[in-house]
Amino acid sequence: LPPAEAMACGLPVIVSAANGTSEIITHETDGIVLEDPTDERGLAEMLRRLYNDPNFRTRLGEKASETAQHYTWERNAHELRVILERVLQAKSQTAVRSFVRES
């Protein structure tokens, strides 16, 4: 959640590929994704680039803010509802099939 919150504030972020936020980031467009979270040199290079390239840093922050606007609580709630409804529907269909077989 903190990387997404930073993105919403227009800040450039660096996340590990193991972080869930990496799924919404397009590398070097609206954030930076570090493939190997143990890659200290790669992280240092990314930090150096953000520090030394203000245009890149600004563009990344602006795009990060645009991306974050698509991921609202309302959207998350809607997507979770759709998933839960599908699970319930599949479960009820399984129960009906099981009942019909037993009858």
C-alpha positions as CSV (number, residue, x, y, z in Angstrom):
1,L,0.0,0.0,0.0
2,P,2.7,2.6,0.7
3,P,4.1,2.5,-2.8
4,A,0.6,3.0,-4.3
5,E,0.1,5.9,-1.8
6,A,3.4,7.4,-2.9
7,M,2.4,7.0,-6.6
8,A,-1.0,8.8,-5.8
9,C,1.1,11.7,-4.4
10,G,3.0,11.9,-7.7
11,L,6.2,10.4,-6.3
12,P,8.4,8.1,-8.4
13,V,8.7,4.7,-6.8
14,I,11.0,1.7,-6.9
15,V,9.5,-1.6,-6.0
16,S,10.6,-5.2,-6.0
17,A,9.0,-7.6,-8.4
18,A,8.0,-9.5,-5.3
19,N,5.9,-6.5,-4.2
20,G,2.2,-6.6,-5.2
21,T,2.4,-3.0,-6.5
22,S,4.8,-4.1,-9.2
23,E,1.8,-5.6,-11.0
24,I,0.3,-2.2,-11.7
25,I,3.7,-0.6,-12.7
26,T,5.0,-0.3,-16.2
27,H,8.8,-0.3,-15.7
28,E,10.4,3.1,-16.4
29,T,7.0,4.5,-17.4
30,D,5.2,5.1,-14.1
31,G,7.7,3.5,-11.7
32,I,10.7,1.3,-11.5
33,V,10.6,-2.5,-10.9
34,L,13.6,-4.1,-9.4
35,E,13.5,-7.7,-10.6
36,D,15.8,-9.1,-7.9
37,P,15.1,-7.6,-4.5
38,T,18.6,-8.6,-3.4
39,D,20.3,-6.7,-6.2
40,E,22.0,-3.9,-4.3
41,R,23.8,-2.6,-7.4
42,G,20.7,-2.5,-9.5
43,L,18.9,-0.6,-6.7
44,A,21.8,1.8,-6.4
45,E,21.8,2.4,-10.2
46,M,18.0,3.1,-10.1
47,L,18.4,5.6,-7.2
48,R,21.3,7.3,-8.9
49,R,19.2,7.7,-12.1
50,L,16.3,9.2,-10.2
51,Y,18.7,11.6,-8.4
52,N,20.6,12.6,-11.5
53,D,17.8,12.9,-14.0
54,P,15.1,15.4,-12.9
55,N,13.2,15.0,-16.1
56,F,12.9,11.3,-15.7
57,R,12.0,11.7,-12.0
58,T,9.3,14.2,-12.8
59,R,7.9,12.2,-15.7
60,L,7.8,9.0,-13.6
61,G,6.0,10.8,-10.8
62,E,3.4,12.3,-13.1
63,K,2.7,9.0,-14.7
64,A,2.6,7.3,-11.3
65,S,-0.1,9.7,-10.2
66,E,-2.1,8.9,-13.3
67,T,-1.8,5.2,-12.8
68,A,-2.7,5.4,-9.1
69,Q,-6.0,7.2,-10.0
70,H,-7.2,4.1,-11.7
71,Y,-6.9,2.0,-8.5
72,T,-9.6,3.4,-6.2
73,W,-11.2,1.7,-3.2
74,E,-14.4,1.6,-5.1
75,R,-12.7,-0.3,-8.0
76,N,-11.1,-2.7,-5.5
77,A,-14.5,-3.3,-3.8
78,H,-16.2,-3.9,-7.1
79,E,-13.5,-6.4,-8.3
80,L,-13.6,-8.3,-5.0
81,R,-17.4,-8.5,-5.2
82,V,-17.2,-9.9,-8.7
83,I,-14.7,-12.6,-7.5
84,L,-16.8,-13.5,-4.5
85,E,-20.0,-13.8,-6.6
86,R,-18.2,-16.1,-9.0
87,V,-16.9,-18.3,-6.1
88,L,-20.4,-18.5,-4.6
89,Q,-21.9,-19.3,-8.0
90,A,-19.4,-22.1,-8.6
91,K,-19.9,-23.4,-5.1
92,S,-23.6,-23.5,-5.5
93,Q,-23.4,-25.3,-8.8
94,T,-21.1,-27.9,-7.3
95,A,-23.5,-28.4,-4.5
96,V,-26.4,-28.9,-6.9
97,R,-24.4,-31.4,-9.0
98,S,-23.4,-33.3,-5.9
99,F,-27.0,-33.4,-4.7
100,V,-28.3,-34.7,-8.1
101,R,-25.6,-37.5,-8.1
102,E,-26.6,-38.6,-4.6
103,S,-30.4,-38.6,-5.5
